[in-house]
Each structure stands twice: as structure tokens, then as C-alpha cells.
Amino acid sequence: MKISFVGKGGSGKTTLAALFARHLAAVGPADGGPLPLLAVDADINQHLGAALGATEAEAARLPTLGDHLPQIKEYLRGENPRISSAAAMVKTTPPGRGSRLLPVDGDNPLYAAVVREVAGVRLAVTGPFTADDLGVACYHSKVGAVELLLNHLVDGPGEYVVVDMTAGADSFASGLFTRFDATFLVCEPTLRSVGVYRQYVGYAREYGVRVHVVGNKVDDHADVEFLREHVGADLLTWLTRSDYVKRAERGVPAPVEALEPGNRAVLELLRATVDAQAQDWDTFRRHAVEFHLRNAVAWANERVGEDLAGQVDPDFVPGPQAPVR
């Protein structure tokens, strides 16, 4: 199940994404085995590694998806005859027969290159802006590596891909917002935060994307009533202000089991909400193809020098029935 955390910058979405991933890893599956779990930092502000518990030095050493984009394309292309070369792949290129599809866990050359474990959670990071990017590059060119990964991931119930997205409406600069089975929008009880909520759901609902609002930094009943007034039935739950989070942000981390019981219960509700979602692979594919064709016409055909509509395999639908290579 693919899960995104979105919201206004500073709302706490990165903190909540990290807490949720750590909660999943700590609870594990019912059979007691390893939990198929992958966290992805797709925010321009790359803080998910630190929120999971990495030191500043450890976070700086994490390999980045942006630096491995040619390798990612070559691996995912596989033997798909519709893709003329790895260089012809763009961020929206959908998989087809012959493509390499990815499980959530397991060993493969791609994960060996770009995934590292942080505090018991397997993590991939997009990578920050560099000095060479300033003034000449769009951050969404880096996030394109995440979109390619999600397009080629074959995940199922009891498997989790947790993505910390870019802040606010920046998520709509690509079709990435349609790649998820569950979207949690983290919202503070403030007018600015609910303004981002309104903007986000205004776009998301055009594509049938259901948004679950998770209130954060709630102090009292008045805060809850404020959120209910402004987000209505989209309000799923809320977290109260947390001494645990405050200590962690000051460099004093603790096991997730030490989180306040009420806030820990929120994490379990998020998991139950994800587990209750039905995966719709036909819709997933339809959105992927739609955004690929739109990008092809807008810029990609000219950049690559060929009609990228030919990359669409009309008879291929990703999902558990598709072979993972």
C-alpha cells in the first residue's frame, strides 16, 4: 500500500511520516516476520532521515535517487521493447511487458544502490538541491525518480511504502499525487494550514483522490472544533502536542513505544485506515497513462526526440498478477 503525507510546510508531516513508519516497523506483521516497509523522502527539505533517527552525518551519507537516475531507468526498463533506451525514459514512463517491477522488500541491484536502513526502517531519499541546481533546475526533476519507482512498484495489503511529499500544492507539479492508496494531509488548527487543505483537496478530488486529514499540534477542544468546522468529514483524527516529539526534535530521541498513548493510538488508526483501502490497479494505470501522455505532448517528446505515446503498453496492468523480476 502506497501512503503519502502532505500538508503545509511546518505542519509536522515529516515528523508524522517518520513516526508512522517507525510505528509500522515496531509493531510488525501479525506473523512476527519482517514487515515489507519502504520510506521515501520526496520533499525538497530532506529531513525524513533525521526524523527517523539518523544523525546529521549519517543523513548526509545516504545515497540519493537523483544521483542514480540513469541506473534507475536502466534497471526498470528491463527488456520492455516499447522503450527504445534508458535515455528515452522520463519520469512518467509507465511499465509494460518486459519492464522490471519492484517488490516493496527483497534484494535487487537497485535497492542495493539507493536504499539504506535507518532505525529499523528502509529509506530512500530523493536528494537535496545542490549548488549546481540553483537557478537552473526544478526540484520536480529529482522527484521524477520517485514517480518512476512508484509506477513500477508492485505492493499489496500488509506492505507499506511511506512517502513524505513536497509541501502544499507543490505536489501537483506532477502526477505523483495520484500514485497513492492513502493520502494523509497533516493540518494544524490555523487558517493558513486549512487554506492549504482547501487548495489540496480542490485539485485531488478532480482525480478521485480521497484525502484523510490528520490534525496536529492540538492543544484543546477548541482546536478540534476549529478543524471540524473547516475540514468537516475529512478529519480522520488528530495528535496532541507532544513532549516526545519536542525532545526528539531537540536531539533526544526515544523508542516509538515511548510516544504518548493517545498519539500512539493515532498511528494505529492510520494503519487501520490504510489496511481498509482497496487497491484499484486499473485506476492507478489509467492515471499513470494520462499523465504520461500529457507530459509527452507538453515537453517530453521534444526533449527525447520521439513520440513517447508509444511507450504505453495498452494490454498491461500492474499489480500482484504482474510478474516481479
C-alpha positions in Angstrom: 0.0 0.0 0.0 1.4 3.4 -1.0 0.9 6.1 1.5 1.6 9.9 1.2 2.0 12.5 3.9 1.2 16.0 2.6 0.4 19.4 4.1 1.7 22.9 4.7 5.3 23.3 5.4 5.9 23.2 9.1 2.7 21.3 9.8 4.6 18.3 11.0 4.1 16.0 8.0 7.7 14.8 8.0 7.6 14.1 11.7 4.3 12.2 11.3 5.6 10.2 8.3 8.6 9.2 10.4 6.5 8.3 13.4 4.1 6.2 11.2 7.0 4.3 9.5 8.6 3.7 12.9 5.3 2.5 14.4 4.8 0.1 11.5 8.3 -1.3 11.9 7.9 -1.6 15.7 4.5 -3.4 15.5 5.4 -5.6 12.5 3.1 -8.1 10.8 0.8 -10.5 12.6 3.0 -13.5 11.9 6.0 -11.9 13.6 8.2 -11.9 10.5 9.8 -8.8 8.9 7.4 -6.2 7.7 7.7 -5.2 4.0 8.3 -1.4 4.5 9.9 1.3 2.5 10.1 5.0 3.4 10.8 7.6 0.7 11.8 11.3 1.3 10.3 13.2 -1.7 10.4 16.6 0.0 12.6 19.4 -1.2 13.6 19.8 2.5 15.3 16.4 3.1 14.6 15.8 6.8 12.9 12.3 6.9 16.2 10.6 7.6 16.8 12.8 10.6 13.2 12.4 11.7 13.7 8.6 11.7 16.8 9.0 13.9 19.8 9.4 11.6 22.5 11.8 12.7 23.3 14.8 10.5 26.5 13.0 9.3 24.6 9.7 8.6 21.8 11.6 6.7 24.4 13.3 4.6 25.9 10.0 3.6 22.7 8.5 2.3 22.7 7.7 -1.4 20.2 9.7 -3.4 17.7 8.7 -6.1 18.6 11.8 -8.1 22.3 10.7 -8.3 21.3 7.3 -9.5 18.6 8.2 -12.1 20.4 6.7 -15.1 20.8 3.4 -13.2 17.2 3.5 -12.1 16.0 3.9 -15.6 18.2 1.2 -17.0 17.1 -1.3 -14.4 13.4 -0.5 -14.6 13.4 -0.6 -18.4 14.4 -4.2 -18.4 13.5 -5.8 -21.7 10.5 -3.6 -22.5 10.5 -3.4 -26.3 8.4 -0.2 -26.3 11.2 1.8 -24.6 14.0 2.5 -27.1 16.6 3.2 -24.5 17.0 4.2 -20.8 17.6 7.7 -22.0 14.2 7.7 -23.6 12.5 7.1 -20.2 11.0 10.1 -18.5 9.5 10.4 -15.0 6.1 9.3 -16.2 7.1 6.3 -18.3 4.7 3.5 -17.3 5.7 -0.1 -17.0 4.8 -2.6 -19.7 5.6 -6.2 -20.6 9.3 -6.7 -20.2 9.7 -3.9 -17.6 11.2 -4.8 -14.2 8.7 -4.4 -11.5 9.8 -3.9 -7.9 8.6 -5.6 -4.7 8.5 -3.5 -1.6 11.2 -5.5 0.0 13.8 -8.1 -1.1 17.2 -7.8 -2.7 17.9 -6.3 -6.1 20.7 -4.1 -7.6 18.5 -1.0 -7.4 17.7 -1.2 -3.7 21.4 -2.1 -3.0 22.3 1.2 -4.6 19.7 3.6 -3.2 18.1 2.1 -0.1 19.6 2.2 3.4 18.2 1.2 6.8 17.7 4.0 9.4 16.4 3.0 12.9 14.9 -0.2 11.5 13.2 1.5 8.5 14.4 1.0 5.0 14.8 4.5 3.5 15.3 6.0 0.0 15.9 9.8 -0.4 15.4 12.0 -3.4 18.4 14.2 -2.6 18.6 17.9 -1.9 19.2 20.8 -4.2 22.9 21.3 -4.8 24.8 24.4 -5.8 24.8 23.2 -9.4 20.9 23.1 -9.3 20.3 26.6 -8.1 18.7 28.8 -10.7 18.8 26.2 -13.4 16.9 23.1 -12.2 13.4 22.3 -11.0 13.2 20.1 -7.9 10.5 18.1 -9.6 13.1 16.7 -12.0 14.6 15.0 -8.9 11.2 13.8 -7.7 10.8 12.2 -11.1 12.9 9.3 -9.8 10.2 8.7 -7.1 7.5 8.7 -9.7 9.3 6.1 -11.7 9.8 3.9 -8.7 6.1 4.2 -7.6 5.0 3.4 -11.2 7.0 0.2 -11.1 6.2 -0.9 -7.5 4.0 -3.9 -7.0 2.8 -3.7 -3.5 -0.1 -5.3 -1.7 -2.0 -5.5 1.6 0.3 -5.7 4.6 3.1 -4.0 2.6 3.8 -0.3 3.1 5.5 2.4 1.1 5.5 5.7 3.2 6.3 8.8 1.2 7.0 12.3 2.7 5.8 14.6 -0.1 6.7 18.2 -1.0 4.8 20.8 0.9 1.5 22.3 0.0 0.3 22.3 -3.6 3.8 21.7 -4.9 2.7 18.0 -5.0 0.6 18.8 -8.1 3.5 19.8 -10.3 3.4 16.2 -11.4 1.0 13.3 -11.4 2.7 11.9 -8.3 -0.3 12.8 -6.1 -2.3 10.1 -7.9 0.2 7.3 -7.1 -1.1 6.5 -3.6 -3.7 4.2 -2.0 -4.0 6.6 1.0 -3.2 10.3 1.4 -2.9 11.8 4.8 -2.9 15.6 4.9 -1.4 16.9 8.2 -3.2 20.1 9.3 -2.6 22.4 12.2 -5.6 24.3 13.7 -4.7 27.5 11.8 -6.2 29.4 8.9 -3.0 29.0 6.8 -3.0 25.3 7.3 -6.6 24.8 6.4 -6.1 27.0 3.4 -3.5 24.5 2.1 -6.1 21.8 2.8 -8.7 23.5 0.7 -6.3 24.0 -2.1 -5.1 20.4 -2.0 -8.5 18.8 -1.9 -9.7 21.1 -4.7 -7.1 19.5 -7.0 -7.2 16.0 -5.6 -10.9 15.4 -5.9 -10.8 16.1 -9.6 -8.9 12.8 -9.8 -10.9 10.9 -7.2 -8.1 11.1 -4.6 -9.5 10.7 -1.1 -7.7 12.9 1.5 -7.7 12.0 5.1 -7.0 15.0 7.4 -4.8 14.4 10.5 -4.9 17.3 12.9 -1.6 18.1 14.5 -0.4 20.2 17.4 -3.8 20.2 19.0 -4.0 21.7 22.5 -7.6 21.6 23.4 -11.3 21.0 22.4 -11.4 24.4 20.7 -8.6 23.3 18.3 -10.6 20.2 17.4 -13.7 22.2 16.8 -11.8 24.6 14.6 -10.6 21.7 12.5 -14.1 20.1 12.3 -15.5 23.5 11.2 -13.0 23.9 8.4 -12.4 20.4 7.1 -15.6 18.6 8.0 -15.9 14.9 7.4 -12.3 14.7 6.0 -11.0 15.0 9.6 -9.9 11.5 10.5 -8.1 12.1 13.8 -5.6 14.3 15.5 -2.4 14.3 17.5 -2.0 16.4 20.6 1.1 18.5 21.3 3.9 16.0 22.2 6.7 16.3 24.7 8.1 13.1 23.0 8.3 14.9 19.6 9.7 18.1 21.2 12.5 16.0 22.9 13.2 14.2 19.6 13.5 17.5 17.7 16.0 18.7 20.3 18.2 15.7 19.7 16.9 13.4 22.4 15.2 10.5 20.5 13.5 7.6 22.2 11.8 4.4 21.0 8.4 5.0 19.4 6.9 2.9 22.1 7.5 5.9 24.4 5.2 8.2 22.4 2.2 9.3 24.4 -0.5 6.6 24.4 -3.1 8.8 22.7 -0.8 9.8 19.9 0.4 6.2 19.5 -3.3 5.2 19.1 -3.5 7.7 16.2 -0.7 5.9 14.4 -2.5 2.6 14.8 -5.7 4.3 13.4 -3.7 5.4 10.4 -2.5 1.9 9.8 -6.1 0.6 10.1 -7.2 3.2 7.6 -4.5 2.1 5.1 -5.3 -1.5 5.6 -9.0 -0.9 4.9 -8.3 0.7 1.5 -9.0 -1.4 -1.6 -6.2 -1.1 -4.3 -7.5 -0.1 -7.7 -4.8 -1.1 -10.2 -6.9 -0.1 -13.2 -7.3 3.4 -11.9 -3.6 3.5 -11.0 -2.7 2.6 -14.5 -5.2 5.0 -16.1 -3.8 7.9 -14.1 -0.3 6.9 -15.0 -1.0 6.7 -18.7 -3.0 10.0 -18.6 -0.1 12.0 -17.0 2.5 10.3 -19.3 0.6 11.3 -22.4 0.1 14.9 -21.1 3.8 15.2 -20.3 4.8 13.7 -23.6 2.9 16.4 -25.6 3.9 19.2 -23.2 7.7 18.6 -23.2 8.9 15.1 -23.3 8.5 14.2 -27.0 10.6 17.3 -27.9 13.2 16.6 -25.3 13.6 12.9 -26.2 13.1 13.2 -29.9 10.4 10.6 -30.3 6.7 10.1 -29.7 6.6 8.7 -26.2 3.0 7.7 -26.5 4.5 4.5 -28.0 5.8 3.6 -24.5 2.3 2.8 -23.4 1.5 -0.9 -23.4 -2.3 -1.0 -23.9 -2.6 -4.5 -22.6 -0.6 -4.2 -19.4 -2.0 -3.6 -16.0 0.4 -3.5 -13.0 -0.5 -5.3 -9.8 0.1 -8.6 -7.9 -0.8 -10.5 -11.1 2.1 -9.0 -13.0 5.5 -10.8 -12.7 8.1 -9.1 -10.5 11.6 -9.6 -11.9 
